[in-house]
């Protein structure tokens, strides 16, 4: 089990990114959250099995309207009480 903070840069706002991230995360049994930033980037915390997190990123990179130019990926501490993946902003 791992938890990462992900910062997505590119054309990631106004293209259904957060809804798509939630849909993928729910299907892959990941917890965490996703939110838009004022910088027009998107920040996400994602927790689960490493291979499911890798799949989450891969699927986001291969969406029709989303254009991810870069991803900053930082491992962070696990959260025990988290039960779902939420859109927070």
RAURHU-V536307 format. One line per field, one symbol per residue. phi: phi as a letter, one per 40 degrees, with the letter a starting at -180 (. if undefined). psi: psi as a letter, one per 40 degrees, with the letter a starting at -180 (. if undefined). burial: 1 if it has 9 or more other C-alpha atoms within 8 Angstrom, else 0. Layout:
phi = ???
psi = ???
burial = ???
This chain:
phi = .bbbcbbcbhcbbgbgdcccccdcccccfbbhaaacbccgcbbabbbicdcccdcdcdcccbccbcbccabcbbcbccbcccbabbcbi
psi = hihihhhhiageieeedddddddddddefiiaihiiideeihhihhhaidddddddddddefidehghdihhhhhiiihdeheihihe.
burial = 01111111111110011101110111000111111100011111111110011001001110000111001000000000000011100
